[in-house]
Amino acid sequence: MGHRSLRHQVEALKLLHDLNQSRMVGNNAGSAAVEGNLELRRNLLRNKPQTVAERARESLFSRLVEILSQVISIEQDLLASLSEDLRSFLLHHKDSVDLKNICLRMSVNKAGYQSDKDLRELRVCLQLIVDNLLSVLREENSLSSIGAIRRLVGISTTFLDM
């Protein structure tokens, strides 16, 4: 079960990266010269005036993508080092499926990640995954999980700032 859940999370991360990439292209996709040049697209996006709310959503989105990347890294390390019994309980399949579904919905939504509701659901789902991982690892109380617990606690505290 653990590898399937991790696969859903990796797919969700890919969706978020694709969403960010397509958002960067945005309305500037009409020009063939712009489409082929990622740096030019970024410059055009930077030059477009943004509201404070848009910048805040963009910042939150970036932070959530980074958190998901960190969680995936932690889980990959844990799957390599923990016992088979703990691996089977480590990743909550439902949470990972929910995460992927949120990311799928965001990717097909015309507004992309601009929806506050989607960002809130993404944050809550990631927080659930982190909290569940912390619960399982704290119960295990093994030397191999101490570093992961520390990293997850650090991630967990960042949710308070969001």
C-alpha positions in Angstrom: 0.0 0.0 0.0 2.8 2.4 0.8 4.3 2.5 -2.7 0.8 3.1 -4.2 0.2 6.0 -1.9 3.6 7.5 -2.7 2.9 7.0 -6.4 -0.3 9.1 -6.0 1.7 11.8 -4.2 4.3 11.9 -7.0 1.6 12.1 -9.6 0.0 15.0 -7.6 3.3 16.8 -7.5 3.7 16.4 -11.3 0.2 17.9 -11.7 1.1 20.8 -9.6 4.3 21.4 -11.5 2.4 21.2 -14.8 -0.2 23.6 -13.5 2.4 26.1 -12.5 4.1 25.7 -15.9 0.8 26.3 -17.7 0.0 29.2 -15.5 3.3 30.8 -16.4 2.5 30.6 -20.0 -1.0 32.0 -19.3 -2.3 34.5 -21.7 1.1 34.9 -23.3 0.8 31.6 -25.1 -0.4 33.2 -28.3 3.1 34.0 -29.5 5.1 31.0 -30.9 8.3 32.8 -30.0 7.2 33.1 -26.4 6.0 29.5 -26.2 9.4 28.1 -26.9 11.3 30.4 -24.4 10.6 29.7 -20.8 12.7 32.6 -19.6 10.8 35.0 -21.8 7.5 33.7 -20.4 8.7 34.2 -16.9 9.7 37.8 -17.7 6.3 38.5 -19.3 4.6 37.1 -16.2 6.7 39.2 -13.9 5.9 42.3 -15.9 2.1 41.7 -15.6 0.7 43.6 -12.7 -0.6 41.4 -9.9 -2.9 42.1 -7.1 -1.7 41.5 -3.5 -4.2 38.6 -3.4 -2.7 37.0 -6.5 0.8 37.3 -5.2 -0.3 35.8 -1.9 -2.0 32.8 -3.7 1.1 32.3 -5.8 3.3 32.3 -2.7 1.0 29.9 -0.9 0.9 27.6 -3.9 4.8 27.6 -4.1 5.0 26.8 -0.4 2.6 23.9 -0.7 4.4 22.5 -3.7 7.7 22.6 -1.7 6.0 20.9 1.3 4.7 18.1 -1.0 8.2 17.7 -2.4 9.7 17.4 1.1 7.0 15.0 2.3 7.7 12.7 -0.8 11.4 12.8 0.0 10.8 11.9 3.6 8.5 9.0 2.7 10.9 7.7 0.1 13.7 7.7 2.7 11.4 6.0 5.2 10.3 3.3 2.8 13.9 2.4 2.2 14.8 2.2 5.9 11.8 0.9 7.8 10.5 -2.6 8.5 8.0 -4.2 6.2 5.3 -4.0 8.9 5.6 -0.3 9.4 5.8 0.3 5.6 2.4 -1.2 5.2 0.9 1.2 7.7 3.0 4.2 6.9 1.1 5.9 4.0 -2.6 6.5 4.2 -3.9 5.6 0.7 -7.1 7.6 1.1 -5.2 10.9 1.9 -2.9 10.4 -1.1 -5.9 9.7 -3.4 -7.6 12.8 -2.0 -4.4 14.8 -2.7 -4.2 13.6 -6.3 -7.9 14.4 -6.8 -7.5 17.9 -5.5 -4.6 18.5 -7.8 -6.5 17.0 -10.8 -9.4 19.3 -10.1 -7.0 22.3 -9.9 -5.4 21.3 -13.2 -8.7 21.2 -15.1 -10.1 24.3 -13.4 -9.9 27.3 -15.7 -8.6 29.5 -12.9 -5.9 27.0 -12.0 -4.7 27.4 -8.4 -6.2 30.8 -8.1 -9.1 29.4 -6.1 -8.8 30.0 -2.4 -10.9 26.9 -1.8 -8.6 24.7 -3.8 -5.5 26.1 -2.0 -7.2 25.6 1.4 -8.2 22.0 0.5 -4.6 21.3 -0.7 -3.2 22.7 2.5 -5.5 20.7 4.7 -4.9 17.5 2.8 -1.1 17.9 3.0 -1.4 18.7 6.7 -3.4 15.5 7.2 -0.7 13.5 5.5 2.0 15.1 7.6 0.0 14.5 10.8 -0.7 10.9 10.0 3.0 10.3 9.2 3.9 11.8 12.5 1.4 9.7 14.4 2.7 6.5 12.9 6.4 7.4 13.4 5.9 8.5 17.0 4.2 5.1 17.8 7.1 3.3 16.1 9.7 5.2 18.1 12.7 3.8 16.2 16.1 5.3 15.7 15.5 5.3 11.9 12.5 7.5 12.2 13.9 10.2 14.5 15.3 12.3 11.6 12.0 12.0 9.7 10.0 13.0 12.8 12.2 16.1 13.1 11.7 17.1 9.5 7.9 16.4 9.6 7.6 18.5 12.8 9.3 21.4 10.9 6.9 21.0 8.1 4.0 20.8 10.5 4.9 24.1 12.1 5.0 25.9 8.7 1.3 25.1 8.3 0.7 27.4 11.3 2.1 30.3 9.2 -0.2 29.7 6.3 
